[in-house]
Amino acid sequence: MNQVIETVKHLQRSTSLIAPMRSSQNLSGSIAGFSSIREKLASPSTITSSQTLPASKRYGSILIPESKSLRITVNHRIEMANKEIDEMKKQIETLEQQTTKKKTIFKAQLEEVELRIKELQEAKNELEENVVKKGMDPITGKVPAEKLK
């Protein structure tokens, strides 16, 4: 019995925050009200409906009233969209800077490779001219070992 009275007092405190109590309501009336609440909670229709609803919908909140005033306003949406556009513009600018840097680096590397190819072609032509054509022995048709050094 003490436990029932304790829970009733606790319910009275919590319900007084949600809905004000009448001053004429006494402890026996609240116990009778508590038993009717318990019967309602034990009925199968309320059990199935409360199981399907999320906890925030079942119990409600005192601090956050359920209203449609929590929507984002058009002006706030416009501000958010403008901020997003500005961030994307900054990202595009940094991406452009990075790509131009990479492009110049690749151009420099390409020029280096082209210079190396030209130098190798010149070295090849010089080798053919000095060693193979001029260095060949006219009698034997072979290149002497001294010419290769």
Residue frames relative to the residue before (quaternion, step in Angstrom):
aa qw qx qy qz dx dy dz
M 1.0000 0.0000 0.0000 0.0000 0.00 0.00 0.00
N 0.6351 0.5277 -0.3292 0.4582 3.56 1.00 -0.82
Q 0.6414 0.5277 -0.3273 0.4506 3.53 1.01 -0.80
V 0.6338 0.5249 -0.3270 0.4646 3.59 1.02 -0.78
I 0.6532 0.5055 -0.3104 0.4706 3.57 0.96 -0.88
E 0.6343 0.5292 -0.3272 0.4588 3.59 1.00 -0.82
T 0.6861 0.4737 -0.2979 0.4649 3.58 0.89 -0.88
V 0.6141 0.5362 -0.3465 0.4641 3.58 1.09 -0.66
K 0.6456 0.5075 -0.3229 0.4706 3.58 0.95 -0.85
H 0.6466 0.5160 -0.3147 0.4654 3.54 1.00 -0.85
L 0.6516 0.5037 -0.3098 0.4751 3.58 0.99 -0.81
Q 0.6305 0.5305 -0.3382 0.4546 3.57 1.00 -0.78
R 0.6505 0.5104 -0.3192 0.4631 3.57 0.97 -0.84
S 0.7092 0.4538 -0.2751 0.4642 3.56 0.85 -0.94
T 0.6799 0.4681 -0.3075 0.4734 3.61 0.99 -0.68
S 0.5853 0.5679 -0.3891 0.4283 3.58 1.10 -0.43
L 0.6104 0.5278 -0.3547 0.4722 3.56 1.17 -0.45
I 0.7088 0.4435 -0.2570 0.4846 3.57 1.02 -0.76
A 0.7979 -0.0052 0.0457 0.6010 3.58 0.76 -1.06
P 0.4460 -0.7017 0.4712 0.2944 3.62 -0.73 0.93
M 0.4004 -0.7118 0.5314 0.2249 3.56 -1.10 0.82
R 0.4970 -0.6049 0.5186 0.3436 3.51 -1.25 0.46
S 0.5033 -0.6633 0.4589 0.3101 3.55 -1.00 0.72
S 0.6470 0.5314 -0.3277 0.4377 3.63 1.15 -0.46
Q 0.5332 0.6282 -0.4175 0.3830 3.61 1.24 -0.20
N 0.1677 -0.7988 0.5723 0.0793 3.56 -0.79 1.01
L 0.7426 -0.4225 0.2872 0.4331 3.53 -1.33 0.04
S 0.6577 0.5023 -0.3279 0.4556 3.62 0.93 -0.78
G 0.6393 0.5153 -0.3221 0.4712 3.58 1.04 -0.71
S 0.6640 0.4899 -0.3125 0.4706 3.54 1.01 -0.73
I 0.6130 0.5246 -0.3565 0.4711 3.59 1.11 -0.60
A 0.6405 0.5041 -0.3251 0.4795 3.58 0.97 -0.80
G 0.6463 0.5081 -0.3110 0.4769 3.56 1.01 -0.79
F 0.6313 0.5397 -0.3229 0.4537 3.55 1.08 -0.76
S 0.6596 0.4939 -0.3186 0.4684 3.58 0.96 -0.82
S 0.6467 0.4975 -0.3372 0.4697 3.60 0.99 -0.67
I 0.6144 0.5286 -0.3423 0.4753 3.57 1.10 -0.66
R 0.6449 0.5207 -0.3173 0.4608 3.55 0.98 -0.89
E 0.6447 0.5135 -0.3218 0.4660 3.61 0.99 -0.80
K 0.6497 0.5085 -0.3178 0.4673 3.56 0.99 -0.78
L 0.6667 0.4996 -0.3049 0.4614 3.54 0.99 -0.82
A 0.6875 0.4860 -0.2845 0.4585 3.58 1.05 -0.68
S 0.5333 0.6294 -0.4266 0.3709 3.62 1.15 -0.27
P 0.5790 -0.6358 0.3833 0.3370 3.60 -0.98 0.83
S 0.6247 0.5575 -0.3633 0.4085 3.60 1.00 -0.66
T 0.6969 0.4458 -0.2899 0.4812 3.59 0.95 -0.77
I 0.6096 0.5468 -0.3698 0.4390 3.59 1.05 -0.59
T 0.6908 0.4650 -0.3004 0.4652 3.58 0.84 -0.87
S 0.6749 0.4812 -0.3204 0.4587 3.58 0.94 -0.73
S 0.6733 0.4817 -0.3170 0.4627 3.59 1.00 -0.69
Q 0.6226 0.5328 -0.3560 0.4491 3.58 1.14 -0.48
T 0.6806 0.4879 -0.3015 0.4559 3.58 1.06 -0.60
L 0.6655 0.4930 -0.3095 0.4672 3.59 1.11 -0.54
P 0.4986 -0.6210 0.4938 0.3491 3.59 -1.08 0.54
A 0.6881 -0.5141 0.3246 0.3961 3.54 -1.24 0.49
S 0.6484 0.5275 -0.3383 0.4322 3.60 0.95 -0.76
K 0.6760 0.4697 -0.2996 0.4823 3.60 1.06 -0.63
R 0.6370 0.5450 -0.3363 0.4290 3.60 1.04 -0.73
Y 0.8150 0.2863 -0.1209 0.4890 3.55 0.77 -1.03
G 0.3527 -0.7500 0.4972 0.2565 3.58 1.15 -0.36
S 0.2795 -0.7483 0.5730 0.1833 3.53 -1.24 0.14
I 0.4410 -0.6857 0.5162 0.2624 3.52 -1.05 0.79
L 0.7092 0.4903 -0.2643 0.4321 3.53 0.96 -0.90
I 0.7786 0.2488 -0.1370 0.5595 3.58 1.02 -0.74
P 0.2206 -0.7845 0.5619 0.1420 3.59 -0.31 1.16
E 0.4420 -0.6764 0.5151 0.2859 3.54 -1.08 0.70
S 0.2893 0.7335 -0.5662 0.2400 3.53 -0.32 1.25
K 0.5407 -0.6319 0.4526 0.3217 3.51 -1.25 0.25
S 0.4665 0.6851 -0.4445 0.3397 3.58 1.22 0.25
L 0.5787 0.5981 -0.3748 0.4085 3.60 1.25 -0.08
R 0.4335 0.7015 -0.4610 0.3278 3.58 1.25 0.17
I 0.5056 -0.6204 0.5041 0.3246 3.53 -1.25 0.49
T 0.4096 -0.7252 0.4988 0.2399 3.56 -0.81 1.00
V 0.6571 -0.5167 0.3780 0.3979 3.53 -1.29 0.39
N 0.6469 0.5215 -0.3249 0.4516 3.59 0.94 -0.84
H 0.6580 0.4981 -0.3104 0.4719 3.57 0.98 -0.83
R 0.6271 0.5240 -0.3339 0.4698 3.58 1.05 -0.72
I 0.6391 0.5184 -0.3222 0.4679 3.57 1.01 -0.82
E 0.6420 0.5166 -0.3186 0.4684 3.59 0.97 -0.84
M 0.6580 0.5012 -0.3113 0.4680 3.57 0.93 -0.87
A 0.6529 0.5051 -0.3146 0.4687 3.59 0.97 -0.82
N 0.6491 0.5106 -0.3188 0.4650 3.61 0.98 -0.81
K 0.6355 0.5139 -0.3298 0.4725 3.59 1.00 -0.78
E 0.6485 0.5146 -0.3113 0.4666 3.57 0.97 -0.86
I 0.6407 0.5144 -0.3202 0.4716 3.59 1.00 -0.81
D 0.6493 0.5135 -0.3175 0.4626 3.60 0.94 -0.86
E 0.6538 0.5063 -0.3152 0.4657 3.58 0.95 -0.85
M 0.6614 0.4983 -0.3102 0.4669 3.57 0.97 -0.82
K 0.6186 0.5308 -0.3448 0.4655 3.60 1.06 -0.70
K 0.6423 0.5117 -0.3205 0.4722 3.58 0.99 -0.82
Q 0.6502 0.5104 -0.3168 0.4651 3.57 0.96 -0.83
I 0.6430 0.5138 -0.3223 0.4676 3.58 1.00 -0.79
E 0.6433 0.5208 -0.3237 0.4584 3.60 0.97 -0.83
T 0.6732 0.4747 -0.3056 0.4776 3.59 0.87 -0.87
L 0.6299 0.5256 -0.3324 0.4653 3.58 1.04 -0.72
E 0.6402 0.5146 -0.3189 0.4729 3.59 1.01 -0.80
Q 0.6468 0.5120 -0.3206 0.4655 3.59 0.95 -0.83
Q 0.6624 0.5012 -0.3080 0.4638 3.57 0.92 -0.87
T 0.6752 0.4884 -0.3065 0.4600 3.59 0.93 -0.82
T 0.6384 0.5035 -0.3487 0.4662 3.62 0.99 -0.67
K 0.6212 0.5262 -0.3439 0.4679 3.60 1.04 -0.71
K 0.6692 0.4916 -0.2993 0.4700 3.57 0.89 -0.93
K 0.6337 0.5425 -0.3267 0.4443 3.56 1.02 -0.81
T 0.6713 0.4776 -0.3044 0.4781 3.60 0.91 -0.86
I 0.6250 0.5268 -0.3423 0.4634 3.60 1.03 -0.73
F 0.6738 0.4895 -0.3009 0.4647 3.59 0.91 -0.88
K 0.6218 0.5295 -0.3448 0.4628 3.60 1.05 -0.70
A 0.6525 0.5069 -0.3136 0.4680 3.58 0.95 -0.86
Q 0.6551 0.4991 -0.3158 0.4711 3.59 0.95 -0.82
L 0.6319 0.5305 -0.3271 0.4608 3.59 1.02 -0.77
E 0.6457 0.5074 -0.3168 0.4745 3.60 0.97 -0.82
E 0.6279 0.5316 -0.3316 0.4618 3.59 1.01 -0.79
V 0.6709 0.4927 -0.2989 0.4667 3.56 0.88 -0.93
E 0.6428 0.5148 -0.3268 0.4636 3.60 0.97 -0.79
L 0.6351 0.5149 -0.3280 0.4732 3.62 1.01 -0.76
R 0.6476 0.5122 -0.3205 0.4643 3.60 0.94 -0.83
I 0.6397 0.5207 -0.3276 0.4608 3.57 0.98 -0.82
K 0.6492 0.5103 -0.3158 0.4673 3.61 0.96 -0.85
E 0.6562 0.5079 -0.3109 0.4633 3.59 0.93 -0.88
L 0.6574 0.4999 -0.3124 0.4694 3.59 0.98 -0.81
Q 0.6252 0.5278 -0.3376 0.4654 3.59 1.01 -0.74
E 0.6563 0.5026 -0.3057 0.4725 3.59 0.96 -0.89
A 0.6572 0.5012 -0.3149 0.4666 3.59 0.93 -0.85
K 0.6384 0.5238 -0.3219 0.4631 3.59 1.01 -0.78
N 0.6675 0.4967 -0.2989 0.4673 3.57 0.90 -0.95
E 0.6511 0.5132 -0.3122 0.4638 3.59 0.98 -0.84
L 0.6418 0.5173 -0.3196 0.4673 3.58 0.99 -0.81
E 0.6621 0.4995 -0.3143 0.4620 3.59 0.87 -0.87
E 0.6837 0.4926 -0.2927 0.4520 3.56 0.93 -0.90
N 0.7407 0.4289 -0.2426 0.4566 3.60 0.75 -1.01
V 0.7816 0.3552 -0.1920 0.4755 3.57 0.75 -0.96
V 0.7609 0.4010 -0.2382 0.4511 3.57 0.61 -1.06
K 0.7622 0.3774 -0.2242 0.4758 3.61 0.72 -0.96
K 0.7713 0.3498 -0.1945 0.4949 3.59 0.73 -1.03
G 0.7121 0.4843 -0.2630 0.4350 3.56 1.06 -0.67
M 0.5223 0.6461 -0.4210 0.3641 3.60 1.21 -0.10
D 0.4390 -0.6803 0.5274 0.2576 3.53 -0.99 0.93
P 0.4147 -0.7473 0.4532 0.2535 3.61 -0.62 1.07
I 0.6513 0.5170 -0.3280 0.4483 3.60 1.08 -0.55
T 0.7862 0.3210 -0.1643 0.5019 3.62 0.76 -1.07
G 0.3607 -0.7434 0.4888 0.2797 3.62 1.09 -0.59
K 0.5993 0.5401 -0.3612 0.4676 3.54 1.28 0.39
V 0.4680 -0.6436 0.5270 0.2986 3.54 -1.32 0.42
P 0.3720 -0.7294 0.5210 0.2414 3.62 -0.71 1.03
A 0.6127 -0.5901 0.3961 0.3458 3.58 -1.15 0.67
E 0.5983 0.5801 -0.3653 0.4148 3.60 1.08 -0.60
K 0.6483 0.5335 -0.3185 0.4400 3.60 1.06 -0.65
L 0.6425 0.5461 -0.3218 0.4307 3.60 1.12 -0.58
K 0.5960 0.5925 -0.3642 0.4014 3.58 1.19 -0.39
